[in-house]
Amino acid sequence: MKIALSSSGKDLDSSLDLRFGRCEYFIIYDLESDEFIAIENQGKNSSGGAGIASAQQLIDESVDGVISSNIGPNAYKLLKSSDIKMHKGKSIPCKLLIESFKANELEEIKEAGPSQKRGY
């Protein structure tokens, strides 16, 4: 099983980025091998549809779950339709969130958060 975390950095000591569509990186952690990769979020600089681009990127990476904080309506629908479970995290190091996930301590996200419009 692979889970993706919206991250502010490229390693497990990085804090969770509370934004999904505009986070800097995704850490994709394989729970079976205890290995991870960090990928740059392709949606972060989108003028619109950042959540959709980010969700599609994770679908393409074949993740089974996502840990973030706010997942907007369009990204939520796309992830849900791909049977990807979403869990709520807080701004703490990703490695602690992975431990909480393994212990089944994270709340499942059951509805979309507010849409995050980029202000200019």
DOBAMAR-125213 format. One record per residue (C-alpha): residue number from 1; x, y, z. Coordinates in steps of 0.02 Angstrom, whole numbers. Each point is the difference from the previous one (the first is absolute). Layout:
N
<pt nr="NUM" X="X" Y="Y" Z="Z"/>
...
***
This chain:
120
<pt nr="1" X="0" Y="0" Z="0"/>
<pt nr="2" X="64" Y="172" Z="-47"/>
<pt nr="3" X="-52" Y="161" Z="85"/>
<pt nr="4" X="37" Y="178" Z="-56"/>
<pt nr="5" X="28" Y="144" Z="121"/>
<pt nr="6" X="-12" Y="183" Z="-51"/>
<pt nr="7" X="170" Y="59" Z="60"/>
<pt nr="8" X="97" Y="161" Z="21"/>
<pt nr="9" X="164" Y="-90" Z="-39"/>
<pt nr="10" X="82" Y="-154" Z="-74"/>
<pt nr="11" X="29" Y="-110" Z="153"/>
<pt nr="12" X="-95" Y="-80" Z="142"/>
<pt nr="13" X="54" Y="135" Z="123"/>
<pt nr="14" X="-92" Y="130" Z="-106"/>
<pt nr="15" X="-165" Y="63" Z="69"/>
<pt nr="16" X="-164" Y="-40" Z="-82"/>
<pt nr="17" X="-54" Y="141" Z="-115"/>
<pt nr="18" X="-181" Y="34" Z="46"/>
<pt nr="19" X="-40" Y="47" Z="-180"/>
<pt nr="20" X="-32" Y="-145" Z="-118"/>
<pt nr="21" X="-4" Y="77" Z="-174"/>
<pt nr="22" X="135" Y="128" Z="34"/>
<pt nr="23" X="119" Y="-98" Z="111"/>
<pt nr="24" X="183" Y="2" Z="-51"/>
<pt nr="25" X="28" Y="-188" Z="-6"/>
<pt nr="26" X="-85" Y="-166" Z="22"/>
<pt nr="27" X="88" Y="-134" Z="99"/>
<pt nr="28" X="-56" Y="-169" Z="-63"/>
<pt nr="29" X="31" Y="-130" Z="134"/>
<pt nr="30" X="-10" Y="-188" Z="-30"/>
<pt nr="31" X="-64" Y="-81" Z="160"/>
<pt nr="32" X="61" Y="-173" Z="-51"/>
<pt nr="33" X="181" Y="45" Z="-40"/>
<pt nr="34" X="15" Y="152" Z="116"/>
<pt nr="35" X="75" Y="96" Z="-147"/>
<pt nr="36" X="-53" Y="169" Z="-65"/>
<pt nr="37" X="26" Y="120" Z="-142"/>
<pt nr="38" X="-32" Y="187" Z="-5"/>
<pt nr="39" X="-74" Y="76" Z="-156"/>
<pt nr="40" X="-31" Y="181" Z="-43"/>
<pt nr="41" X="-184" Y="44" Z="-5"/>
<pt nr="42" X="-41" Y="38" Z="-181"/>
<pt nr="43" X="-158" Y="94" Z="48"/>
<pt nr="44" X="77" Y="126" Z="120"/>
<pt nr="45" X="27" Y="138" Z="-129"/>
<pt nr="46" X="-161" Y="-25" Z="-98"/>
<pt nr="47" X="-102" Y="156" Z="-30"/>
<pt nr="48" X="-154" Y="-107" Z="31"/>
<pt nr="49" X="-41" Y="-182" Z="31"/>
<pt nr="50" X="149" Y="-31" Z="114"/>
<pt nr="51" X="-95" Y="-130" Z="101"/>
<pt nr="52" X="-52" Y="-96" Z="-155"/>
<pt nr="53" X="178" Y="-1" Z="-69"/>
<pt nr="54" X="67" Y="-57" Z="169"/>
<pt nr="55" X="-131" Y="-137" Z="19"/>
<pt nr="56" X="33" Y="-64" Z="-176"/>
<pt nr="57" X="187" Y="-4" Z="36"/>
<pt nr="58" X="-31" Y="-112" Z="152"/>
<pt nr="59" X="-119" Y="-111" Z="-98"/>
<pt nr="60" X="137" Y="-21" Z="-130"/>
<pt nr="61" X="119" Y="-50" Z="143"/>
<pt nr="62" X="-125" Y="-137" Z="51"/>
<pt nr="63" X="-18" Y="57" Z="180"/>
<pt nr="64" X="-131" Y="-81" Z="112"/>
<pt nr="65" X="-16" Y="141" Z="126"/>
<pt nr="66" X="34" Y="184" Z="29"/>
<pt nr="67" X="44" Y="94" Z="159"/>
<pt nr="68" X="-32" Y="187" Z="-9"/>
<pt nr="69" X="-109" Y="128" Z="86"/>
<pt nr="70" X="-112" Y="92" Z="-121"/>
<pt nr="71" X="-49" Y="-88" Z="-162"/>
<pt nr="72" X="-111" Y="109" Z="-109"/>
<pt nr="73" X="-160" Y="-62" Z="-84"/>
<pt nr="74" X="70" Y="-42" Z="-172"/>
<pt nr="75" X="153" Y="-93" Z="66"/>
<pt nr="76" X="-108" Y="-89" Z="129"/>
<pt nr="77" X="-121" Y="-63" Z="-134"/>
<pt nr="78" X="143" Y="-60" Z="-111"/>
<pt nr="79" X="90" Y="-91" Z="141"/>
<pt nr="80" X="-161" Y="-77" Z="66"/>
<pt nr="81" X="-50" Y="-61" Z="-173"/>
<pt nr="82" X="170" Y="-87" Z="-10"/>
<pt nr="83" X="-30" Y="-87" Z="168"/>
<pt nr="84" X="141" Y="95" Z="84"/>
<pt nr="85" X="-31" Y="22" Z="186"/>
<pt nr="86" X="38" Y="172" Z="73"/>
<pt nr="87" X="56" Y="32" Z="178"/>
<pt nr="88" X="17" Y="160" Z="99"/>
<pt nr="89" X="173" Y="51" Z="58"/>
<pt nr="90" X="71" Y="147" Z="94"/>
<pt nr="91" X="158" Y="102" Z="-21"/>
<pt nr="92" X="123" Y="-123" Z="79"/>
<pt nr="93" X="143" Y="-101" Z="-77"/>
<pt nr="94" X="-59" Y="-123" Z="-132"/>
<pt nr="95" X="87" Y="-145" Z="88"/>
<pt nr="96" X="-115" Y="25" Z="152"/>
<pt nr="97" X="-154" Y="3" Z="-111"/>
<pt nr="98" X="55" Y="-164" Z="-81"/>
<pt nr="99" X="14" Y="-79" Z="173"/>
<pt nr="100" X="-174" Y="67" Z="43"/>
<pt nr="101" X="-67" Y="-70" Z="-163"/>
<pt nr="102" X="75" Y="-172" Z="36"/>
<pt nr="103" X="-82" Y="4" Z="172"/>
<pt nr="104" X="-168" Y="46" Z="-81"/>
<pt nr="105" X="-5" Y="163" Z="98"/>
<pt nr="106" X="-37" Y="123" Z="-142"/>
<pt nr="107" X="-175" Y="61" Z="-35"/>
<pt nr="108" X="-67" Y="-43" Z="-172"/>
<pt nr="109" X="-53" Y="149" Z="-104"/>
<pt nr="110" X="-182" Y="-31" Z="-46"/>
<pt nr="111" X="-40" Y="163" Z="-87"/>
<pt nr="112" X="87" Y="131" Z="-104"/>
<pt nr="113" X="75" Y="155" Z="78"/>
<pt nr="114" X="-26" Y="175" Z="-69"/>
<pt nr="115" X="67" Y="41" Z="-171"/>
<pt nr="116" X="163" Y="98" Z="11"/>
<pt nr="117" X="-2" Y="138" Z="-128"/>
<pt nr="118" X="169" Y="76" Z="-37"/>
<pt nr="119" X="-8" Y="186" Z="34"/>
<pt nr="120" X="85" Y="127" Z="-113"/>
***
